[in-house]
Amino acid sequence: MKLQTHRAFNFNAGPSALPISVLEKAQAQLIDFRGTGMSVMELSHRSIAYEEVHNQAISSLKELLSIPDTYEVLFLQGGASLQFSMIPMNFLQIGKKAGYVMTGSWSEKAFSEAKLFGDVYHAASTKEGNYSRIPNIDDVQYHTGDAYLHLTSNNTIFGTQWKDFPETGDVPLIADMSSDILSKPIDVSKFALIYAGAQKNLGPSGVTVVIIRKDLLEQANTNIPTMLKYSTHAKNNSLYNTPPTFGIYMLGEVLNWAREIGGLTSIAEQNDKKAKLIYDVIDVSNGFYSGHAEPDSRSFMNITFTLKTKDLEKKFLEQAKQEGFIGVNGHRSIGGCRVSAYNAVPFEACKAFSEFMIQFQKDHN
Ligand SMILES: Cc1ncc(COP(=O)(O)O)c(C=O)c1O
């Protein structure tokens, strides 16, 4: 049976759109994966067939992100949210401090968790302007000898994104890249640890990717539960316990797709074009639509905006839904509108939405 050709214009913030070719391949392999007579979900995680899937996903990620050999790639569970706790548990040593750059709700959550473990401070914050921008790199304060500096590379809820990152020297830089990993090339060597829940650009929910510099593993606290130590997973190639095997298989297939469509440079070009379609409509709308993010902090993944009045906004969201645009409501904590244009959201979907925005303005001006 072939997948139905009806595909929604899916602008969900995560879990979000997956490439159709990946879904079709998963469907074709579902019952009998590579002649095993089983689906990937039914394979033992200790089998050769599964280990191939697992190791292939790790090497594809290393290749696509040009991850140096001095890093480990881990597949964990518990979402990006568990990383908010694992990071301080492992790396916030007694007598040291960690700085957190506050750029939105996810930074706040990461900060609150870290506070439970030790001495943390705001290295910078843009809360005063309702998180409408990323701080200037020069305004980020941290101290030599700090355990680490933490930031959120893309703020899924407020729609802002870092364009450059601070050079932190000996202070390990840690980034939550949940909502922009794989959207553009990055210099992994600037970071000591990168983490991301898979459910935006990488695959389905259930897998959390951690890219960690090996020397950091050696400096970690030891008095923490086995499952919450990065070193446990690093020593065991993320096979200490049963990993989320189907999610990792899907992640591997998403990475194959990313490679086939030209890798991160061409993905980034495409993402720029997609986001521009919508930002351009906002910019020429004479205030009919107003973008939440300051232009130089705009996210190319999550485009956030409001309309002139709450009534009009309500009507806009209702009409968008009727016309098949899914997930355009802003996050429940801040309202407004949000278009999440992750890697697998086709250009045509953004084009159709930008045309809808233009037409809606014409009809309501
Ligand atoms: C930037 C960011 N960090 C963390 C999270 C939380 O991720 P999870 O639901 O995987 O715990 C999200 C979820 O949307 C996010 O966008």
The ligand as an ORCA input file, in Angstrom:
! r2SCAN-3c Opt
* xyz 0 1
  C      15.210     24.838     22.144
  C      14.501     23.732     22.868
  N      15.086     23.192     23.939
  C      14.493     22.196     24.636
  C      13.259     21.702     24.268
  C      12.638     20.596     25.064
  O      12.796     19.434     24.357
  P      12.174     18.026     24.812
  O      10.712     18.133     24.632
  O      12.854     17.074     23.871
  O      12.569     17.793     26.224
  C      12.625     22.223     23.137
  C      11.311     21.694     22.709
  O      10.647     22.197     21.869
  C      13.263     23.276     22.427
  O      12.677     23.809     21.353
*
